[in-house]
Amino acid sequence: MVNRLINCTKSEILKMNATQLKEAILASEGRVIMSQHHVKLNTGLIDGVTNAEIQAAFGADMVMLNGFDMADEKANIGLREVNHGNIAEKPYSLRQVKEWAGVPIGIYFECPSPNAKVAGERYVEAKEGRIASKTNFMKAAEMGADFIVLGGNPSAGTTFEKIIEATRLAKETLGDQVMICAGKWEDGTIEKVLGDPLSKRPAIDVIKDLIDAGADVITLPAPGSRSGITVEHIRKCVEFVHSYKPGTLALTFLNSSVEGADVETIRLIALMMKQTGADIHAIGDGGYAGTPLPENVYQLAISIKGRRHTIKRMAGRSR
C-alpha cells in the first residue's frame, strides 16, 4: 500500500514507479498540485535554482516541463546553470532536477496536425524534439521521467485525433513504465478544448477513446480560466473518467495566462477546480520567466489541500 502523494517525502517519491505514483495520487483524494515549468522561455525566475525547485518549494506535488527539447537539450535553458550572466553549456539532467525538486517530474509533448490551419495559415512549426513520437517517448523513459503529458501548446494545431493517436503510441511504447496523461485543455484554435459544449465531437466520446488508447490521466481545462468552461461542464467529464474505467485519474488545468493573475483569482478558480472532482489540479507557466508566480502556486496549494499538506510538501521535499 503506497502512501498518499501529498504526504510522501522525497526519498519515498524517488523510489516510486508509474503504477505506485498513480495509486499515490488516487489516494490523495483530489488534493494533488501540479505546476508547469517552460524550460525555453528563460533561464529561470531566480538565479542559482530552477523553476521546478521553486514550484515544489511553494507547494507543488508534481512538476511538468513544457517546451522540453529531447533532440537539443542545450535549448532547454531553464535547466542550465547561470553564473554572472553566463549560461553553462551542459544542461542539468532530468534526474538531477528531480533530486533537487523532490517531486515527480514529467514532460509535455505536442501532438500537432500537419494539415491544421492556424489563423488562416498553415502551422509549420513542429520541432522534432518536442512532438509525440516513439523515439521521444523512449528517451523520456530513459531520462527518468515519471509521467508524460500529451496535448498541444496554443496555435500548435492540435486535434483530438492526433492526441488519441499519440496516446495509443505512448502506451504501445512505454507500457506501464511511465504514467500517461492526455487531453486538451488549450489550443482551441482548431478544435474546441475538451469539455467545451460547442465542440463538434462530444467530450465523453473523446475521453472514452483516450482511455481505451491507454491514458492513465485525462487532462481538462479548469473552469474559470478557459473561456466558456464551467464547473458543470468539467464535472460531467470527471464523473465519466472515474466511472468508465475506475482508477483512471482526471486533471484540471488552470492556464490561459490566468496563472499570472492575482492570488484572489487563483483562490476562486481553485475552489471551482475542486468542485469538479478532479484528482490533480495543475497551474500553467504563464507568469514570469517560464513559471507561474510562486505565490500563485502557493495559493492553489493552500486552497486545494490546506496549510498542513502544503507546508508538509514545502518541508518534506528535503527528506
C-alpha positions as CSV (number, residue, x, y, z in Angstrom):
1,M,0.0,0.0,0.0
2,V,1.6,3.3,-1.1
3,N,1.3,6.5,0.9
4,R,-0.7,9.5,-0.4
5,L,1.4,11.6,-2.7
6,I,0.6,14.7,-0.7
7,N,2.2,13.0,2.4
8,C,5.2,11.5,0.6
9,T,8.8,12.7,1.3
10,K,11.4,13.0,-1.4
11,S,13.0,9.6,-0.5
12,E,9.6,7.9,-0.9
13,I,8.9,9.7,-4.2
14,L,12.3,8.8,-5.8
15,K,11.5,5.1,-5.2
16,M,8.1,5.2,-6.9
17,N,7.3,3.5,-10.3
18,A,4.5,4.8,-12.5
19,T,1.9,2.4,-11.0
20,Q,2.7,3.5,-7.5
21,L,2.6,7.2,-8.5
22,K,-0.9,6.7,-9.9
23,E,-2.0,4.9,-6.7
24,A,-0.4,7.7,-4.6
25,I,-2.3,10.4,-6.5
26,L,-5.6,8.5,-6.2
27,A,-5.1,8.0,-2.5
28,S,-4.6,11.8,-2.1
29,E,-8.4,12.3,-2.7
30,G,-8.3,15.2,-5.1
31,R,-5.6,17.3,-3.5
32,V,-2.5,16.9,-5.7
33,I,-1.0,20.1,-7.2
34,M,0.9,20.1,-10.5
35,S,2.9,23.1,-11.7
36,Q,4.3,23.8,-15.1
37,H,7.8,25.0,-16.0
38,H,8.5,26.2,-19.5
39,V,12.2,25.4,-20.0
40,K,12.8,27.5,-23.1
41,L,11.4,30.9,-22.1
42,N,14.0,32.0,-19.7
43,T,16.9,30.8,-17.6
44,G,14.7,31.0,-14.5
45,L,13.0,33.3,-12.1
46,I,15.8,33.2,-9.5
47,D,19.5,32.6,-10.3
48,G,21.0,29.5,-8.7
49,V,17.8,27.4,-8.6
50,T,15.5,26.0,-11.3
51,N,11.8,27.0,-11.6
52,A,10.9,23.4,-10.9
53,E,12.6,23.6,-7.5
54,I,10.8,26.9,-6.7
55,Q,7.4,25.4,-7.6
56,A,8.0,22.4,-5.4
57,A,9.2,24.7,-2.6
58,F,5.9,26.6,-2.8
59,G,3.7,23.5,-2.6
60,A,3.6,21.7,-5.9
61,D,3.5,17.9,-5.7
62,M,4.4,17.4,-9.3
63,V,6.2,19.4,-12.0
64,M,5.6,19.2,-15.7
65,L,8.3,20.5,-18.1
66,N,6.9,22.4,-21.1
67,G,8.9,23.1,-24.2
68,F,11.5,20.4,-23.3
69,D,13.5,19.6,-26.4
70,M,14.6,15.9,-26.5
71,A,16.7,16.4,-29.6
72,D,18.6,19.5,-28.4
73,E,18.9,19.6,-24.6
74,K,21.1,22.7,-24.8
75,A,18.0,24.6,-25.9
76,N,16.4,23.9,-22.5
77,I,17.9,27.0,-21.0
78,G,15.7,26.8,-17.9
79,L,17.6,23.7,-16.8
80,R,21.1,25.1,-17.1
81,E,23.3,26.8,-14.6
82,V,23.7,30.5,-14.8
83,N,26.6,32.4,-13.1
84,H,27.1,36.1,-13.5
85,G,25.0,36.1,-16.7
86,N,26.9,33.2,-18.3
87,I,24.9,30.1,-19.2
88,A,26.5,26.8,-18.7
89,E,27.0,24.7,-21.8
90,K,25.8,21.4,-20.3
91,P,22.1,21.3,-19.1
92,Y,21.1,19.6,-15.8
93,S,19.8,16.0,-16.2
94,L,16.2,15.4,-15.6
95,R,17.1,13.0,-12.7
96,Q,19.2,15.8,-11.2
97,V,16.3,18.2,-11.3
98,K,14.0,15.6,-9.8
99,E,16.5,15.0,-7.0
100,W,16.7,18.7,-6.2
101,A,12.9,19.4,-6.5
102,G,12.0,16.2,-4.6
103,V,8.8,15.6,-6.6
104,P,7.8,13.6,-9.7
105,I,8.9,15.3,-13.0
106,G,7.1,14.9,-16.3
107,I,7.5,16.1,-19.9
108,Y,4.9,17.7,-22.2
109,F,4.7,16.5,-25.8
110,E,2.9,18.3,-28.5
111,C,0.5,16.5,-30.9
112,P,0.3,18.8,-34.0
113,S,-1.7,18.1,-37.1
114,P,0.3,18.7,-40.3
115,N,-2.8,19.9,-42.1
116,A,-4.0,22.2,-39.4
117,K,-4.9,25.8,-40.2
118,V,-4.0,28.4,-37.6
119,A,-5.3,32.0,-38.0
120,G,-5.8,31.3,-41.7
121,E,-2.3,30.0,-42.3
122,R,-0.8,26.5,-42.2
123,Y,1.0,25.7,-39.0
124,V,4.6,24.7,-39.9
125,E,6.5,24.6,-36.6
126,A,6.7,21.1,-35.2
127,K,10.1,20.7,-33.6
128,E,11.3,17.1,-33.7
129,G,12.4,17.0,-30.0
130,R,9.1,18.3,-28.7
131,I,6.5,16.2,-30.6
132,A,4.9,13.0,-29.5
133,S,6.9,10.2,-31.1
134,K,8.2,6.7,-30.2
135,T,11.8,8.0,-30.1
136,N,10.9,10.8,-27.7
137,F,8.8,8.6,-25.5
138,M,11.7,6.1,-25.2
139,K,14.1,8.9,-24.4
140,A,11.8,10.3,-21.7
141,A,11.7,6.9,-20.0
142,E,15.5,6.6,-20.2
143,M,15.9,10.1,-18.7
144,G,13.8,9.1,-15.7
145,A,10.5,10.9,-16.5
146,D,7.7,9.9,-14.1
147,F,5.0,10.9,-16.5
148,I,4.3,12.4,-19.9
149,V,1.5,14.8,-21.0
150,L,0.1,14.7,-24.5
151,G,-1.6,17.8,-25.9
152,G,-0.6,21.0,-27.6
153,N,0.6,24.5,-26.9
154,P,-1.5,27.4,-28.2
155,S,-1.6,27.6,-32.0
156,A,0.0,24.2,-32.4
157,G,-2.8,22.9,-34.5
158,T,-3.7,20.2,-32.0
159,T,-6.6,17.9,-32.8
160,F,-8.4,15.2,-30.7
161,E,-7.5,12.5,-33.2
162,K,-3.8,13.4,-33.0
163,I,-3.8,13.2,-29.2
164,I,-5.7,9.9,-29.3
165,E,-3.2,8.5,-31.8
166,A,-0.3,9.7,-29.7
167,T,-1.8,8.2,-26.6
168,R,-2.0,4.8,-28.3
169,L,1.6,5.0,-29.5
170,A,2.8,6.0,-26.0
171,K,1.0,3.1,-24.4
172,E,2.5,0.7,-27.0
173,T,5.9,2.1,-26.5
174,L,6.0,2.6,-22.7
175,G,3.5,0.2,-21.3
176,D,3.3,0.9,-17.6
177,Q,6.8,2.4,-17.3
178,V,5.6,6.0,-17.3
179,M,2.2,7.5,-16.4
180,I,0.4,8.8,-19.5
181,C,-1.6,12.0,-19.3
182,A,-3.7,13.0,-22.3
183,G,-6.4,15.6,-23.2
184,K,-6.9,19.1,-24.5
185,W,-7.0,22.0,-22.1
186,E,-5.6,24.5,-24.5
187,D,-5.0,25.3,-28.2
188,G,-8.7,25.8,-29.0
189,T,-7.9,27.4,-32.4
190,I,-8.6,24.2,-34.5
191,E,-10.9,22.3,-32.2
192,K,-12.5,23.4,-29.0
193,V,-10.9,22.3,-25.7
194,L,-12.1,19.0,-24.1
195,G,-15.3,19.6,-22.2
196,D,-16.5,22.6,-24.3
197,P,-20.2,22.0,-25.1
198,L,-19.7,23.8,-28.5
199,S,-17.2,21.1,-29.6
200,K,-18.2,19.2,-32.8
201,R,-17.4,15.9,-31.0
202,P,-18.9,15.2,-27.6
203,A,-16.3,15.2,-24.8
204,I,-17.5,11.8,-23.5
205,D,-16.6,10.2,-26.8
206,V,-13.2,11.7,-26.9
207,I,-12.5,10.7,-23.2
208,K,-13.6,7.1,-23.9
209,D,-11.2,6.9,-26.9
210,L,-8.3,8.4,-24.8
211,I,-8.9,5.9,-22.0
212,D,-9.2,3.0,-24.5
213,A,-5.9,4.1,-26.1
214,G,-4.1,3.8,-22.7
215,A,-4.4,7.2,-20.9
216,D,-3.9,7.0,-17.2
217,V,-4.9,10.6,-16.6
218,I,-7.4,12.7,-18.6
219,T,-6.4,16.4,-18.8
220,L,-9.2,19.0,-18.8
221,P,-9.4,22.8,-18.7
222,A,-10.1,24.4,-15.4
223,P,-13.5,26.2,-15.1
224,G,-12.9,30.0,-14.7
225,S,-9.6,30.0,-16.6
226,R,-10.7,28.9,-20.1
227,S,-13.3,30.9,-21.9
228,G,-16.8,29.4,-21.7
229,I,-15.9,26.5,-19.4
230,T,-18.0,26.0,-16.3
231,V,-17.8,23.6,-13.3
232,E,-20.8,21.7,-14.7
233,H,-19.1,21.0,-18.0
234,I,-15.9,19.6,-16.4
235,R,-17.7,17.8,-13.5
236,K,-19.6,15.7,-16.1
237,C,-16.3,14.8,-17.8
238,V,-14.7,13.9,-14.5
239,E,-17.6,11.7,-13.5
240,F,-17.3,9.8,-16.8
241,V,-13.5,9.4,-16.4
242,H,-13.9,7.9,-12.9
243,S,-16.8,5.6,-13.8
244,Y,-15.8,4.4,-17.3
245,K,-12.6,2.8,-16.1
246,P,-12.2,3.0,-12.3
247,G,-8.7,4.0,-11.3
248,T,-8.3,6.4,-14.2
249,L,-7.4,9.9,-13.0
250,A,-8.7,13.3,-14.0
251,L,-6.7,16.6,-14.1
252,T,-7.9,20.2,-14.3
253,F,-5.5,22.8,-15.7
254,L,-5.5,26.4,-14.7
255,N,-3.9,28.2,-17.7
256,S,-4.8,30.6,-20.5
257,S,-2.3,33.0,-18.7
258,V,-4.7,33.4,-15.8
259,E,-2.0,31.7,-13.7
260,G,-0.4,35.2,-13.9
261,A,-3.4,36.8,-12.2
262,D,-3.7,37.9,-8.6
263,V,-4.0,35.4,-5.7
264,E,-7.7,36.1,-5.1
265,T,-8.4,35.0,-8.7
266,I,-6.4,31.8,-8.1
267,R,-8.3,31.2,-4.9
268,L,-11.7,31.5,-6.6
269,I,-10.7,29.2,-9.5
270,A,-9.1,26.7,-7.2
271,L,-12.4,26.2,-5.4
272,M,-14.2,25.7,-8.7
273,M,-11.5,23.2,-9.7
274,K,-12.0,21.2,-6.6
275,Q,-15.8,21.1,-7.2
276,T,-15.1,19.2,-10.5
277,G,-13.9,16.2,-8.5
278,A,-10.6,16.0,-10.3
279,D,-7.6,14.2,-8.8
280,I,-4.9,16.6,-9.9
281,H,-5.0,20.4,-10.1
282,A,-2.5,22.0,-12.4
283,I,-1.3,25.5,-13.0
284,G,0.4,26.7,-16.2
285,D,3.7,28.5,-16.9
286,G,2.3,31.9,-18.0
287,G,3.7,34.0,-15.2
288,Y,7.3,35.3,-15.3
289,A,10.4,33.6,-16.8
290,G,8.6,30.3,-17.7
291,T,6.9,29.8,-14.3
292,P,3.6,30.7,-12.6
293,L,4.1,33.2,-9.8
294,P,5.4,31.3,-6.7
295,E,2.6,33.0,-4.6
296,N,0.0,31.6,-7.0
297,V,1.4,28.1,-6.8
298,Y,1.2,28.5,-3.0
299,Q,-2.4,29.9,-3.2
300,L,-3.5,27.0,-5.3
301,A,-2.0,24.6,-2.9
302,I,-3.5,26.3,0.1
303,S,-6.9,26.4,-1.4
304,I,-6.9,22.8,-2.6
305,K,-5.1,21.0,0.3
306,G,-4.8,23.5,3.1
307,R,-1.8,24.7,5.1
308,R,-1.0,21.4,6.7
309,H,-0.3,19.5,3.5
310,T,1.2,22.5,1.7
311,I,3.8,23.0,4.4
312,K,4.4,19.3,4.5
313,R,5.4,19.4,0.8
314,M,7.5,22.5,1.3
315,A,9.5,20.9,4.1
316,G,9.2,17.2,3.3
317,R,10.8,17.6,-0.2
318,S,14.2,17.8,1.5
319,R,14.0,14.4,3.3
